[in-house]
Amino acid sequence: GQWLAINAPQRLHKVVLCNTAAKIGNPDVWNPRIETVLRDGQSA
């Protein structure tokens, strides 16, 4: 979506971006979370 909006805006009528960033977190934050989910699963 974001790439398309920048590189081919004529293909879109409107764009709504929500809860987005070029980079969210870093490996030091995400890797422990990934390991926990892989080990313990994820509650519904």
Summary of the structure (lengths in Angstrom):
residues: 44
radius of gyration: 16.4
end to end distance: 27.8
largest distance: 45.3
contacts: 54
relative contact order: 0.11
helix: 52%
strand: 0%
